[in-house]
Amino acid sequence: MQTAVRQLAWDFLTAIVFLIAYGLTDNLYLATAIAVASGVAQFAVIRLQGRSVDTMQWLALGLVLVLGLATLITQDSRFIMVKPSIIHAAIGVVMLRPGWMIRYLPPIARDNLPERFMVNAGYAWAALMIGLAVLNLIIAAAFEFRVWAWFITVGAVGAKVAAFLAQYIVFRAVIRRKLRRDRRVGLGGDLSDEWLDAARKARAPTRRPGR
């Protein structure tokens, strides 16, 4: 779980920096500039390490630029309510890429979970994100700001936390079951070898003294 959280935080560093900077300064221009600078620095570190920039990292930087600019242009509270739908939908579309989740899992999960299992879990997250995007649109259009604020801070966050915990419990159960099965298979193999050795000795003819 800690590996996944660290990797997600690194991939969405630009968006996290933007939210923190905006919360501290209440200045959209300054928060966007700080976030873009952090994104450029992050990309430089990645390139210096000889790695490629992942799609999630491009997405985080793109969301900061596009949504920050759109907010400055529109200055519309209704657009602010719609923005989470754009974010969730964009993340959901990226999560439709097969196997995106594998890089966020610890080695014990990658080694013991079937690949199709991990791919389908990624699709489930994509469905959750797109579903939250649609639900946010409905609430933004039909309800007042107070109801929307409750949904986006409690409902949407709670849904993701619940999904994360459910995935952790299911993955843990599947991995433990596989490890137990592997241990039983290994123990059975040892017992079979011992049994075969004993059987061979029992069938071997015994030589009587003096013959």
CORMORA-V190036 format. One line per field, one symbol per residue. phi: phi as a letter, one per 20 degrees, with the letter a starting at -180 (. if undefined). psi: psi as a letter, one per 30 degrees, with the letter a starting at -180 (. if undefined). burial: b if it has 16 or more other ideal C-beta (glycine too) atoms within 10 Angstrom, else e. A space follows every 10 residues. Layout:
# CORMORA-V190036
phi=???
psi=???
burial=???
This chain:
# CORMORA-V190036
phi=.fffffffff fdgffffgff fffedlcfff ffffffffff ffffffffem deffgfffff ffffffffff fffeldffff feggffffff fffffffgnf fgfeefgfff edefgfffff ffffffffff ffffffffff edcfffffff ffedffffff ffffffffff gfffffffff ffffffffff ffffffffff ffeffeeefn d
psi=eeeeeeeeee egeeeeeeee eeeefgjeee eeeeeeeeee eeeeeeeffg llkleeeeee eeeeeeeeee eeeehkeeee ffeeeeeeee eeeeffkkgf feffkleeee ffkkeeeeee eeeeeeeeee eeeeeeeeee fflleeeeee effeeeeeee eeeeeeeeee eeeeeeeeee eeeeeeeeee eeeeeeeeee eefkkkkkkg .
burial=eeebeebeee bbbbbbbbee bbeeeeeeee bbebbbebbe ebeeeeeeee eeebebbebb bebbeebbee eeeeeeeeeb bbbbbbbbbb bbebbeeeeb beebbeeebe ebbeeeebbe bbeebbebbb ebbebbbebb eeeeeeebee bbeebbeebe eeeeeebeee beeebeeeee eeeeeeeeee eeeeeeeeee eeeeeeeeee e
